């Protein structure tokens, strides 16, 4: 396929460009921080100047992220990337002069400008991913991008600390090194695939707060996107708070050198990078937001562990890597949601707003750290403890707002232990918009497996009545069942199908049997009329599908009761096949035929194995 080499070159060129930019930003930042730490200032003055560097690093993302979003939508994201690299080259020449003249004020200005070019680049960087990659590789691509970013942070933090130790008398040398890296980044940016402008007619709004407000209103219309932006903001707040704490933990608790303090920063960044890569792999080609509560739990536990006194350098390094690894599980699905959910015309603006809020979190971390140390007189150990408490509360609040994330986490564990899903035809699932799934079965086990196979929000039409036990009713609520009962009146049945129709109108998925019938305990109930009404009202595609291999389901439903029984073989292999979308005008007979053809195709493939 001729497209694939171009796709690979463009994607990996973006990764290389991003790596170089993040290396320079963080290398410059940490070089200046460790120069400040080597000035033998008073503790109060030293704290203020280090936090000032952190504030100068985060403020440009608050002021200029929306401008970066405008550039990403108005112009080709590739062109924006190249322009920013030229700006960065000029900046690194200025930084070289600042270091040669030993001018701390000019060096601080360079930190601000380096962060400014990062703010302008951010929306184009993240916006390029969905333009370069197919949707099924988006989580993987995010994992690679975040791994590259945090590897660059590792290299930058260690290099900054190393250069502060070894080039304190020749500070212009680090400036020249950063300049050379910028030249390499410019070369890599020219190899990114050409992409068109998303909205060439977009108008610039000088009032970035007004633009942020407009993007915020757009984001709040999508609950999942809004929660993803909040989660992303907290992640960067948490990371920045720990970053400040590590600097002073190394100097005053472990009493290490600048270089070893840089190693601690690197340990956390290595953990985040590896966690991001693992999260991309375990997402199985979809946006698996069930990993978010798992990441929050890990961040909480390991932050508490870091609060213990008397830890060795190696133990602290290991725990910081563990915190970072858990953070990778937290941030990858959140980032993928932010990139995937917005419409193409608004993607750059939404990503810019999310980027801005993430640095609001980083800026807030500077203020919170100053309050905790200057006014509450907390030490580094106590700050680790309270960071764990904050993450615990944030995780509980997340589960309250989005209980589906806990369900998806449990299903993720189930499909990586008890079940193994053999998935076929995922590309036939529409990325957005309403769709009607018509499977061969719809038991609770089938519903669970279907939820784990797609990141779409699915409502299930199932036969339920008042005789069901509490567990069955609870499961029906958890699995978003639209209940239909043999005892319903004509009016109540109409309400059932109205709810299903409304779900499709809202752009979500409805799943119900194509046979036009449901059976339980000898009772037969026709759903054919209701399905026909849905198809007539909503012009949504019909997706035939089969779930095979659940003859031994964990959840068994009989006479209104739920029973549990594990399969005799673990892992139990299940095949889920999605057929090609059918037109909304498809009849029930055509849907039934399509489901049967999937069964024939599955048997044919198994015979060839």
Secondary structure in CASP SS format (residue, H / E / C, confidence):
PFRMAT SS
TARGET T0000
AUTHOR 0000-0000-0000
METHOD secondary structure of the structure
MODEL  1
X C 1.00
X H 1.00
X H 1.00
X H 1.00
X H 1.00
X H 1.00
X H 1.00
X H 1.00
X H 1.00
X H 1.00
X H 1.00
X H 1.00
X H 1.00
X H 1.00
X H 1.00
X H 1.00
X H 1.00
X H 1.00
X H 1.00
X H 1.00
X H 1.00
X H 1.00
X H 1.00
X H 1.00
X H 1.00
X H 1.00
X H 1.00
X H 1.00
X H 1.00
X H 1.00
X H 1.00
X H 1.00
X H 1.00
X H 1.00
X H 1.00
X H 1.00
X H 1.00
X C 1.00
X C 1.00
X C 1.00
X C 1.00
X C 1.00
X H 1.00
X H 1.00
X H 1.00
X H 1.00
X H 1.00
X H 1.00
X H 1.00
X H 1.00
X H 1.00
X H 1.00
X H 1.00
X H 1.00
X H 1.00
X H 1.00
X H 1.00
X H 1.00
X H 1.00
X H 1.00
X H 1.00
X H 1.00
X H 1.00
X H 1.00
X H 1.00
X H 1.00
X H 1.00
X H 1.00
X H 1.00
X H 1.00
X H 1.00
X H 1.00
X H 1.00
X H 1.00
X C 1.00
X C 1.00
X H 1.00
X H 1.00
X H 1.00
X H 1.00
X H 1.00
X H 1.00
X H 1.00
X H 1.00
X H 1.00
X H 1.00
X H 1.00
X H 1.00
X H 1.00
X H 1.00
X H 1.00
X H 1.00
X H 1.00
X H 1.00
X H 1.00
X H 1.00
X H 1.00
X H 1.00
X H 1.00
X H 1.00
X C 1.00
X C 1.00
X C 1.00
X H 1.00
X H 1.00
X H 1.00
X H 1.00
X H 1.00
X H 1.00
X H 1.00
X H 1.00
X H 1.00
X H 1.00
X H 1.00
X H 1.00
X H 1.00
X H 1.00
X H 1.00
X H 1.00
X H 1.00
X H 1.00
X H 1.00
X H 1.00
X H 1.00
X H 1.00
X H 1.00
X H 1.00
X H 1.00
X H 1.00
X H 1.00
X H 1.00
X H 1.00
X C 1.00
X C 1.00
X H 1.00
X H 1.00
X H 1.00
X H 1.00
X H 1.00
X H 1.00
X H 1.00
X H 1.00
X H 1.00
X H 1.00
X H 1.00
X H 1.00
X H 1.00
X H 1.00
X H 1.00
X H 1.00
X H 1.00
X H 1.00
X H 1.00
X H 1.00
X H 1.00
X H 1.00
X H 1.00
X H 1.00
X H 1.00
X H 1.00
X H 1.00
X H 1.00
X H 1.00
X H 1.00
X H 1.00
X H 1.00
X C 1.00
X C 1.00
X C 1.00
X C 1.00
X C 1.00
X H 1.00
X H 1.00
X H 1.00
X H 1.00
X H 1.00
X H 1.00
X H 1.00
X H 1.00
X H 1.00
X H 1.00
X H 1.00
X H 1.00
X H 1.00
X H 1.00
X H 1.00
X H 1.00
X H 1.00
X H 1.00
X C 1.00
X C 1.00
X C 1.00
X C 1.00
X C 1.00
X C 1.00
X C 1.00
X C 1.00
X C 1.00
X C 1.00
X C 1.00
X C 1.00
X C 1.00
X C 1.00
X C 1.00
X C 1.00
X C 1.00
X C 1.00
X H 1.00
X H 1.00
X H 1.00
X H 1.00
X H 1.00
X H 1.00
X H 1.00
X H 1.00
X H 1.00
X H 1.00
X H 1.00
X H 1.00
X H 1.00
X C 1.00
X C 1.00
X H 1.00
X H 1.00
X H 1.00
X H 1.00
X H 1.00
X H 1.00
X H 1.00
X H 1.00
X H 1.00
X H 1.00
X H 1.00
X H 1.00
X H 1.00
X H 1.00
X H 1.00
X H 1.00
X H 1.00
X H 1.00
X H 1.00
X H 1.00
X H 1.00
X H 1.00
X H 1.00
X H 1.00
X H 1.00
X H 1.00
X H 1.00
X H 1.00
X H 1.00
X H 1.00
X H 1.00
X C 1.00
X C 1.00
X C 1.00
X C 1.00
X H 1.00
X H 1.00
X H 1.00
X H 1.00
X H 1.00
X H 1.00
X H 1.00
X H 1.00
X H 1.00
X H 1.00
X H 1.00
X H 1.00
X H 1.00
X H 1.00
X H 1.00
X H 1.00
X H 1.00
X H 1.00
X H 1.00
X H 1.00
X H 1.00
X H 1.00
X H 1.00
X H 1.00
X H 1.00
X C 1.00
X C 1.00
X C 1.00
X C 1.00
X C 1.00
X C 1.00
X C 1.00
X C 1.00
X H 1.00
X H 1.00
X H 1.00
X H 1.00
X H 1.00
X H 1.00
X H 1.00
X H 1.00
X H 1.00
X H 1.00
X H 1.00
X H 1.00
X H 1.00
X H 1.00
X H 1.00
X H 1.00
X C 1.00
X C 1.00
X C 1.00
X C 1.00
X C 1.00
X C 1.00
X H 1.00
X H 1.00
X H 1.00
X H 1.00
X H 1.00
X H 1.00
X H 1.00
X H 1.00
X H 1.00
X H 1.00
X H 1.00
X H 1.00
X H 1.00
X H 1.00
X H 1.00
X H 1.00
X H 1.00
X H 1.00
X H 1.00
X H 1.00
X H 1.00
X H 1.00
X H 1.00
X H 1.00
X H 1.00
X H 1.00
X H 1.00
X H 1.00
X H 1.00
X C 1.00
X C 1.00
X H 1.00
X H 1.00
X H 1.00
X H 1.00
X H 1.00
X H 1.00
X H 1.00
X H 1.00
X H 1.00
X H 1.00
X H 1.00
X H 1.00
X H 1.00
X H 1.00
X H 1.00
X H 1.00
X H 1.00
X H 1.00
X H 1.00
X H 1.00
X H 1.00
X H 1.00
X H 1.00
X H 1.00
X H 1.00
X H 1.00
X H 1.00
X H 1.00
X H 1.00
X H 1.00
X H 1.00
X H 1.00
X C 1.00
X C 1.00
X C 1.00
X C 1.00
X H 1.00
X H 1.00
X H 1.00
X H 1.00
X H 1.00
X H 1.00
X H 1.00
X H 1.00
X H 1.00
X H 1.00
X H 1.00
X H 1.00
X H 1.00
X H 1.00
X H 1.00
X H 1.00
X H 1.00
X H 1.00
X H 1.00
X H 1.00
X H 1.00
X H 1.00
X C 1.00
X C 1.00
X H 1.00
X H 1.00
X H 1.00
X H 1.00
X H 1.00
X H 1.00
X H 1.00
X H 1.00
X H 1.00
X H 1.00
X H 1.00
X H 1.00
X C 1.00
X C 1.00
X C 1.00
X E 1.00
X E 1.00
X E 1.00
X E 1.00
X E 1.00
X E 1.00
X C 1.00
X H 1.00
X H 1.00
X H 1.00
X C 1.00
X C 1.00
X C 1.00
X C 1.00
X C 1.00
X C 1.00
X E 1.00
X E 1.00
X E 1.00
X E 1.00
X C 1.00
X C 1.00
X C 1.00
X C 1.00
X C 1.00
X H 1.00
X H 1.00
X H 1.00
X H 1.00
X H 1.00
X H 1.00
X H 1.00
X H 1.00
X H 1.00
X H 1.00
X C 1.00
X C 1.00
X C 1.00
X C 1.00
X E 1.00
X E 1.00
X E 1.00
X E 1.00
X E 1.00
X E 1.00
X C 1.00
X C 1.00
X C 1.00
X C 1.00
X C 1.00
X C 1.00
X H 1.00
X H 1.00
X H 1.00
X H 1.00
X H 1.00
X H 1.00
X H 1.00
X H 1.00
X H 1.00
X C 1.00
X C 1.00
X E 1.00
X E 1.00
X E 1.00
X E 1.00
X C 1.00
X C 1.00
X C 1.00
X C 1.00
X C 1.00
X H 1.00
X H 1.00
X H 1.00
X H 1.00
X H 1.00
X H 1.00
X H 1.00
X H 1.00
X H 1.00
X H 1.00
X H 1.00
X H 1.00
X H 1.00
X H 1.00
X H 1.00
X H 1.00
X C 1.00
X C 1.00
X C 1.00
X E 1.00
X E 1.00
X E 1.00
X C 1.00
X C 1.00
X C 1.00
X C 1.00
X C 1.00
X E 1.00
X E 1.00
X E 1.00
X E 1.00
X C 1.00
X C 1.00
X E 1.00
X E 1.00
X E 1.00
X E 1.00
X C 1.00
X H 1.00
X H 1.00
X H 1.00
X H 1.00
X H 1.00
X H 1.00
X H 1.00
X H 1.00
X H 1.00
X H 1.00
X C 1.00
X C 1.00
X C 1.00
X E 1.00
X E 1.00
X E 1.00
X E 1.00
X E 1.00
X E 1.00
X E 1.00
X E 1.00
X C 1.00
X C 1.00
X C 1.00
X C 1.00
X C 1.00
X C 1.00
X E 1.00
X E 1.00
X E 1.00
X E 1.00
X C 1.00
X C 1.00
X E 1.00
X E 1.00
X E 1.00
X E 1.00
X C 1.00
X C 1.00
X C 1.00
X C 1.00
X C 1.00
X C 1.00
X C 1.00
X E 1.00
X E 1.00
X E 1.00
X E 1.00
X E 1.00
X E 1.00
X E 1.00
X C 1.00
X C 1.00
X C 1.00
X E 1.00
X C 1.00
X C 1.00
X C 1.00
X C 1.00
X C 1.00
X H 1.00
X H 1.00
X H 1.00
X H 1.00
X H 1.00
X H 1.00
X H 1.00
X H 1.00
X H 1.00
X H 1.00
X H 1.00
X H 1.00
X H 1.00
X H 1.00
X H 1.00
X H 1.00
X H 1.00
X H 1.00
X H 1.00
X H 1.00
X H 1.00
X C 1.00
END
